[in-house]
Amino acid sequence: MKSNKIKPILPSLREKKRYLGFELMQKGAKSDFKAVSAEIMRNASKLIGDLSLANAQIHIFPEKFNGKTGIIKVNNKYLDHLKASMALSSIQIRSVAVSGMLNKIEKKIGEV
């Protein structure tokens, strides 16, 4: 009998992703992850709309957020949209670095 195993998608057909390292520019106490992620998602939704937000596949890593810096995964076609929405945020957020590999962005964030 043949197994009904699904073939994986070829790498050339997969959606490409980018990791964006960000830093909060506010002085004083550390920020809450839920508040920061809600603000980023709200502004991204306001700027690019709900349908494009789904296509952007934005994911903010809670385990990589330390109160001042964090990492966001986004589709490479929507990277500029995400940066623009972060600039419109009421929280001052600065993009530090962009990379296609998670370990490289972690090194760059660690240097900041």
Secondary structure, 3 states (H helix, E strand, C coil): CCCCCCCCCCHHHCCCEEEEEEEECCCCCCCCHHHHHHHHHHHHHHHHHHHHHHHHCCEECCCCCCCCEEEEEEEHHHHHHHHHHHHCCCCCEEEEEEECCHHHHHHHHHHC
